[in-house]
C-alpha cells in the first residue's frame, strides 16, 4: 500500500477539525464528562459532585 492509498482527504472544516483534536486531547486527559443518554442531568450532576469533593 502506498502513501496515497493510506491518506484520506480531510473533509472537515478547519474549525471543526480543531474541535475534534481538542476533544480527543481532553478525553486522553480524562477531562470529559461521561453522560448516560437515559439520564443526562443525573450523569452531569454526579460528576460535579465528585469533582467538588
N, CA, C and O atoms as a GROMACS GRO file, in nm:
protein
  212
    1UNK      N    1   0.085  -0.117   0.000
    1UNK     CA    2   0.000   0.000   0.000
    1UNK      C    3   0.090   0.124   0.000
    1UNK      O    4   0.182   0.133   0.081
    2UNK      N    5   0.064   0.217  -0.088
    2UNK     CA    6   0.146   0.336  -0.091
    2UNK      C    7   0.080   0.451  -0.014
    2UNK      O    8  -0.032   0.439   0.036
    3UNK      N    9   0.152   0.561  -0.005
    3UNK     CA   10   0.107   0.674   0.076
    3UNK      C   11  -0.028   0.728   0.030
    3UNK      O   12  -0.111   0.762   0.115
    4UNK      N   13  -0.053   0.736  -0.097
    4UNK     CA   14  -0.178   0.793  -0.146
    4UNK      C   15  -0.298   0.705  -0.112
    4UNK      O   16  -0.409   0.755  -0.096
    5UNK      N   17  -0.277   0.573  -0.100
    5UNK     CA   18  -0.385   0.484  -0.060
    5UNK      C   19  -0.414   0.495   0.088
    5UNK      O   20  -0.528   0.477   0.131
    6UNK      N   21  -0.311   0.526   0.168
    6UNK     CA   22  -0.325   0.538   0.312
    6UNK      C   23  -0.390   0.669   0.355
    6UNK      O   24  -0.468   0.672   0.450
    7UNK      N   25  -0.358   0.776   0.284
    7UNK     CA   26  -0.406   0.907   0.327
    7UNK      C   27  -0.544   0.935   0.268
    7UNK      O   28  -0.570   0.912   0.150
    8UNK      N   29  -0.631   0.985   0.355
    8UNK     CA   30  -0.764   1.025   0.311
    8UNK      C   31  -0.771   1.176   0.317
    8UNK      O   32  -0.710   1.239   0.404
    9UNK      N   33  -0.846   1.233   0.225
    9UNK     CA   34  -0.861   1.378   0.226
    9UNK      C   35  -0.946   1.420   0.345
    9UNK      O   36  -1.052   1.361   0.369
   10UNK      N   37  -0.902   1.520   0.418
   10UNK     CA   38  -0.976   1.572   0.531
   10UNK      C   39  -1.093   1.655   0.477
   10UNK      O   40  -1.072   1.756   0.411
   11UNK      N   41  -1.216   1.610   0.505
   11UNK     CA   42  -1.334   1.679   0.455
   11UNK      C   43  -1.396   1.772   0.559
   11UNK      O   44  -1.498   1.834   0.533
   12UNK      N   45  -1.334   1.782   0.678
   12UNK     CA   46  -1.386   1.868   0.783
   12UNK      C   47  -1.333   2.010   0.765
   12UNK      O   48  -1.226   2.032   0.708
   13UNK      N   49  -1.410   2.106   0.815
   13UNK     CA   50  -1.362   2.244   0.814
   13UNK      C   51  -1.250   2.255   0.917
   13UNK      O   52  -1.244   2.176   1.011
   14UNK      N   53  -1.162   2.351   0.899
   14UNK     CA   54  -1.051   2.367   0.994
   14UNK      C   55  -1.098   2.388   1.138
   14UNK      O   56  -1.036   2.335   1.231
   15UNK      N   57  -1.206   2.462   1.159
   15UNK     CA   58  -1.253   2.487   1.296
   15UNK      C   59  -1.309   2.359   1.358
   15UNK      O   60  -1.289   2.334   1.477
   16UNK      N   61  -1.379   2.278   1.279
   16UNK     CA   62  -1.432   2.151   1.331
   16UNK      C   63  -1.318   2.054   1.359
   16UNK      O   64  -1.321   1.982   1.459
   17UNK      N   65  -1.220   2.051   1.272
   17UNK     CA   66  -1.104   1.965   1.291
   17UNK      C   67  -1.031   2.003   1.420
   17UNK      O   68  -0.984   1.915   1.493
   18UNK      N   69  -1.020   2.133   1.449
   18UNK     CA   70  -0.956   2.180   1.572
   18UNK      C   71  -1.036   2.133   1.693
   18UNK      O   72  -0.977   2.089   1.792
   19UNK      N   73  -1.169   2.141   1.688
   19UNK     CA   74  -1.253   2.097   1.799
   19UNK      C   75  -1.238   1.947   1.822
   19UNK      O   76  -1.236   1.902   1.937
   20UNK      N   77  -1.227   1.869   1.715
   20UNK     CA   78  -1.207   1.724   1.728
   20UNK      C   79  -1.075   1.695   1.800
   20UNK      O   80  -1.070   1.611   1.890
   21UNK      N   81  -0.970   1.764   1.760
   21UNK     CA   82  -0.839   1.742   1.823
   21UNK      C   83  -0.842   1.780   1.970
   21UNK      O   84  -0.784   1.711   2.054
   22UNK      N   85  -0.910   1.891   2.003
   22UNK     CA   86  -0.920   1.933   2.143
   22UNK      C   87  -0.999   1.831   2.224
   22UNK      O   88  -0.963   1.800   2.338
   23UNK      N   89  -1.106   1.779   2.167
   23UNK     CA   90  -1.188   1.679   2.237
   23UNK      C   91  -1.109   1.551   2.260
   23UNK      O   92  -1.117   1.491   2.367
   24UNK      N   93  -1.033   1.509   2.161
   24UNK     CA   94  -0.950   1.389   2.178
   24UNK      C   95  -0.846   1.410   2.286
   24UNK      O   96  -0.817   1.318   2.364
   25UNK      N   97  -0.789   1.528   2.291
   25UNK     CA   98  -0.690   1.560   2.394
   25UNK      C   99  -0.755   1.559   2.532
   25UNK      O  100  -0.698   1.504   2.627
   26UNK      N  101  -0.872   1.620   2.544
   26UNK     CA  102  -0.944   1.621   2.672
   26UNK      C  103  -0.980   1.480   2.716
   26UNK      O  104  -0.970   1.446   2.834
   27UNK      N  105  -1.022   1.398   2.622
   27UNK     CA  106  -1.058   1.259   2.654
   27UNK      C  107  -0.936   1.185   2.705
   27UNK      O  108  -0.945   1.109   2.802
   28UNK      N  109  -0.822   1.205   2.641
   28UNK     CA  110  -0.699   1.136   2.682
   28UNK      C  111  -0.657   1.178   2.823
   28UNK      O  112  -0.597   1.099   2.896
   29UNK      N  113  -0.688   1.301   2.861
   29UNK     CA  114  -0.654   1.351   2.994
   29UNK      C  115  -0.760   1.316   3.098
   29UNK      O  116  -0.741   1.343   3.217
   30UNK      N  117  -0.871   1.257   3.055
   30UNK     CA  118  -0.979   1.221   3.146
   30UNK      C  119  -1.064   1.340   3.188
   30UNK      O  120  -1.126   1.337   3.294
   31UNK      N  121  -1.069   1.443   3.106
   31UNK     CA  122  -1.141   1.565   3.139
   31UNK      C  123  -1.285   1.569   3.089
   31UNK      O  124  -1.358   1.663   3.120
   32UNK      N  125  -1.326   1.471   3.015
   32UNK     CA  126  -1.464   1.470   2.963
   32UNK      C  127  -1.559   1.412   3.065
   32UNK      O  128  -1.520   1.332   3.150
   33UNK      N  129  -1.684   1.454   3.059
   33UNK     CA  130  -1.787   1.403   3.148
   33UNK      C  131  -1.862   1.291   3.076
   33UNK      O  132  -1.925   1.316   2.973
   34UNK      N  133  -1.855   1.166   3.128
   34UNK     CA  134  -1.932   1.059   3.065
   34UNK      C  135  -2.080   1.082   3.094
   34UNK      O  136  -2.118   1.105   3.209
   35UNK      N  137  -2.163   1.077   2.992
   35UNK     CA  138  -2.305   1.106   3.007
   35UNK      C  139  -2.387   0.984   2.966
   35UNK      O  140  -2.368   0.928   2.858
   36UNK      N  141  -2.478   0.947   3.053
   36UNK     CA  142  -2.573   0.840   3.024
   36UNK      C  143  -2.690   0.904   2.950
   36UNK      O  144  -2.760   0.987   3.008
   37UNK      N  145  -2.714   0.869   2.824
   37UNK     CA  146  -2.822   0.932   2.748
   37UNK      C  147  -2.961   0.905   2.805
   37UNK      O  148  -3.056   0.977   2.774
   38UNK      N  149  -2.973   0.803   2.888
   38UNK     CA  150  -3.102   0.774   2.952
   38UNK      C  151  -3.131   0.870   3.067
   38UNK      O  152  -3.246   0.890   3.104
   39UNK      N  153  -3.025   0.928   3.124
   39UNK     CA  154  -3.042   1.017   3.238
   39UNK      C  155  -2.932   1.123   3.236
   39UNK      O  156  -2.840   1.120   3.318
   40UNK      N  157  -2.944   1.215   3.143
   40UNK     CA  158  -2.838   1.313   3.117
   40UNK      C  159  -2.806   1.398   3.240
   40UNK      O  160  -2.689   1.407   3.278
   41UNK      N  161  -2.906   1.459   3.302
   41UNK     CA  162  -2.880   1.551   3.412
   41UNK      C  163  -2.820   1.481   3.532
   41UNK      O  164  -2.730   1.535   3.596
   42UNK      N  165  -2.865   1.363   3.564
   42UNK     CA  166  -2.808   1.290   3.677
   42UNK      C  167  -2.661   1.257   3.651
   42UNK      O  168  -2.579   1.263   3.743
   43UNK      N  169  -2.627   1.223   3.528
   43UNK     CA  170  -2.488   1.195   3.494
   43UNK      C  171  -2.400   1.316   3.517
   43UNK      O  172  -2.290   1.304   3.573
   44UNK      N  173  -2.447   1.433   3.474
   44UNK     CA  174  -2.369   1.556   3.488
   44UNK      C  175  -2.359   1.596   3.635
   44UNK      O  176  -2.252   1.634   3.682
   45UNK      N  177  -2.471   1.588   3.708
   45UNK     CA  178  -2.470   1.625   3.849
   45UNK      C  179  -2.379   1.534   3.931
   45UNK      O  180  -2.306   1.583   4.018
   46UNK      N  181  -2.381   1.406   3.905
   46UNK     CA  182  -2.296   1.315   3.983
   46UNK      C  183  -2.148   1.344   3.956
   46UNK      O  184  -2.066   1.331   4.047
   47UNK      N  185  -2.114   1.383   3.837
   47UNK     CA  186  -1.975   1.418   3.805
   47UNK      C  187  -1.936   1.547   3.878
   47UNK      O  188  -1.825   1.557   3.929
   48UNK      N  189  -2.027   1.645   3.882
   48UNK     CA  190  -1.999   1.771   3.951
   48UNK      C  191  -1.976   1.749   4.098
   48UNK      O  192  -1.888   1.810   4.158
   49UNK      N  193  -2.056   1.663   4.158
   49UNK     CA  194  -2.043   1.634   4.300
   49UNK      C  195  -1.909   1.568   4.330
   49UNK      O  196  -1.844   1.600   4.429
   50UNK      N  197  -1.866   1.476   4.244
   50UNK     CA  198  -1.737   1.409   4.264
   50UNK      C  199  -1.622   1.508   4.249
   50UNK      O  200  -1.524   1.500   4.323
   51UNK      N  201  -1.633   1.601   4.155
   51UNK     CA  202  -1.526   1.698   4.132
   51UNK      C  203  -1.515   1.800   4.244
   51UNK      O  204  -1.408   1.856   4.267
   52UNK      N  205  -1.625   1.826   4.314
   52UNK     CA  206  -1.622   1.929   4.418
   52UNK      C  207  -1.570   1.875   4.551
   52UNK      O  208  -1.546   1.952   4.644
   53UNK      N  209  -1.552   1.745   4.561
   53UNK     CA  210  -1.504   1.684   4.686
   53UNK      C  211  -1.355   1.701   4.700
   53UNK      O  212  -1.297   1.657   4.799
   0.00000   0.00000   0.00000
